[in-house]
Amino acid sequence: MAMVFKKLLRNPVSLLGLVLLLGFVLVAIFAPVIAPTPERYKDDPYRIPRYGWRAAPSPPSPEHPLGLTHQQHDILYGLVWGTRTAFRVGITVTAATCLIGVIVGSVSGYIGGRFDEIVMRIADVFMSFPFLIAAIVVTTIWGRGLTQVMAAMIVFRWAGYARLMRGSVLQVKEEEFIAAARAAGVSDAKILMRHIIPNTIYPTLIQASMNIGSIVVSVASLSFLGFGAPEGYADWGQMISYARNWILGTPDNPLAYWYAVVYPGLAIVLFVLAWNLIGDAFRDIMDPKIQG
Amino acid sequence: MTADKQFEDNGFTGDERPGEPLNEVDREDVLLEVKGLKKHFPILGGVFRRPVGWVKAVDGVDFYVKRGETFGLVGESGCGKTTTGRCIMQLEEPTAGTIRFNRDGQWINVDRKTIAGLRKDIQIIFQDPYSSLSPRMRVRDIIAEPLEAQGMKNRAERYARVEELMEAVGLSKSHMDRYPHEFSGGQRQRIGIARALALNPSLIICDEPVSALDVSIQAQVINLLEELQERYGLTYLFIAHDLSVVQHISDRVAVMYLGRIVEMADVDSLFENPRHPYTEALFSAIPVPDPDFKMEQIILEGDVPSPSNPPSGCHFHPRCRYATDICSRETPQLTRVDGKKDEVGSHYVSCHRYRELDLAGVSLRQGA
């Protein structure tokens, strides 16, 4: 693992990804320092402070370096605290889907036969729903909110990992060292934990690191559509959503409100880019079966 | 019923009786007996993945292995010899037949339920030293795994045993913390051997243990196996396709063709005086390191038939130059052709015409 990290550092592409990611991590950790919560919002720091009641965004100023978006929400504050939301959503959903996928996929592949057949057909059912529609239905039933959106994503996303995991398990379980472990009387649970999962989990981890970015995009799109974060909550999708009515600017100046669109968009793009670069490099390192 | 009595009942009385079928062998000196072993793999087809056919990888195999001997099982690729070994270890569940193991005079049926208690008695060495060791485990944990699985809870005790085993197979115990990819093929096979030895088994199934190695390394590993056999009183079921290796290491040999045993005999008797046309053809293919040596090469026509659709009668008849009508009609039984009782030298063959044929063998220990 240490070796993998060293290789990530040596590759310029993944280095850029790591630097970007590190930047986001620092922003998330030091959010209270970079964008201190005003006194009147102390009870809920994730609410984006408003500085007025005008609908149209206000341009960057010394007090508000990135400007104020729709209804005078502070862009900098929303982005900084939204980083925390992005990490929370991305990592929670990825960890949960990955964990479910790894367990279901490896058990299903290892047991095989009819059990495997049934589990994979169930996975097919979950994969056959268009994800956004499914998430919209779920949030309609459970109500609006980030937790609901995350739950919906977990429910409809584990199947991909299960598929991937099962594929590699089917391959590895035919290897002779598995037969050797069975001949030695090692229990099935231990064979899975000690032999199968360590030898099959890498493709799934690579997939997961690439997916963190796309999950953040999905949540942003749901927030944009009004199904995700509650009104006023620090979330990048919400910030884009605020910019929706102002994208075209004013009739005489189409770029009048550029800051309301560009900054939140940039945050999302860079975040997704960071994870994808790392995932790509991770895959390249893992591809020629690691030796060393 | 005493073992001896039963033995007599089964037809192994004192005098020579050619034509005796191979019956149950209930003797003290027999360690493993395999009777009517079959393993048929389904060929799945259609939407519902129903079996549309069966690959008869092992199709009625009888043999027995005596305590302390090396029993060679030879045959070409796909004849079912590896599957036979895996069935004994219950890595494949046999379709039919019985496997019995003699633990200190007590016969135990080897099946899915009893195998757990027999892992300390029967172990296996695999063919491919690259695939048989988990790439993400240290050597010490690979060798200690059977110990842990069989209830040796104390870690220090396990590792002490690992050190002992590594030295027994000629590896330096200072290499305990390395990963398999840091070793050569021969060393990796030694690790596999150490793992098989860990539980002090009495029978080791060697599934082509040297066929993946260079010739020079083969000799070292073979010598190691012989040395260990002497030191620990091991019995080997040695599966291989290399006839010279089998000839060198085995006391008795069985020849397999398309899921069945065609001939089984003491090694000298088999090589000097083969009684089955397939064995004869196989021996004529052994390369001899002597440019002046002329021997008739028997070239078998055609390919090995598919085990999913084997020929009728004797499986070998379409390629046999001695085949007659009966060969395609009736399945020959494995029959004792000479030797008394079950002495060394008793020779079993499954051929309708063994009485008439005079087949060529190979002079023993050529060049050795």
Chai-1 contact restraints between the chains, C-beta under 6 A:
chainA,res_idxA,chainB,res_idxB,connection_type,confidence,min_distance_angstrom,max_distance_angstrom,comment,restraint_id
A,E175,B,S131,contact,1.0,0.0,6.0,A-B,restraint_1
A,E176,B,F126,contact,1.0,0.0,6.0,A-B,restraint_2
A,E176,B,D128,contact,1.0,0.0,6.0,A-B,restraint_3
A,E176,B,S131,contact,1.0,0.0,6.0,A-B,restraint_4
A,E176,B,S132,contact,1.0,0.0,6.0,A-B,restraint_5
A,F177,B,S132,contact,1.0,0.0,6.0,A-B,restraint_6
A,F177,B,L133,contact,1.0,0.0,6.0,A-B,restraint_7
A,F177,B,S134,contact,1.0,0.0,6.0,A-B,restraint_8
A,A179,B,L91,contact,1.0,0.0,6.0,A-B,restraint_9
A,A180,B,S132,contact,1.0,0.0,6.0,A-B,restraint_10
A,A183,B,M89,contact,1.0,0.0,6.0,A-B,restraint_11
A,A183,B,I124,contact,1.0,0.0,6.0,A-B,restraint_12
A,A184,B,E145,contact,1.0,0.0,6.0,A-B,restraint_13
A,A184,B,P146,contact,1.0,0.0,6.0,A-B,restraint_14
A,A184,B,A149,contact,1.0,0.0,6.0,A-B,restraint_15
A,G185,B,R119,contact,1.0,0.0,6.0,A-B,restraint_16
A,G185,B,A149,contact,1.0,0.0,6.0,A-B,restraint_17
A,G185,B,Q150,contact,1.0,0.0,6.0,A-B,restraint_18
A,V186,B,A149,contact,1.0,0.0,6.0,A-B,restraint_19
A,H195,B,S134,contact,1.0,0.0,6.0,A-B,restraint_20
A,P198,B,R136,contact,1.0,0.0,6.0,A-B,restraint_21
A,Q291,B,H181,contact,1.0,0.0,6.0,A-B,restraint_22
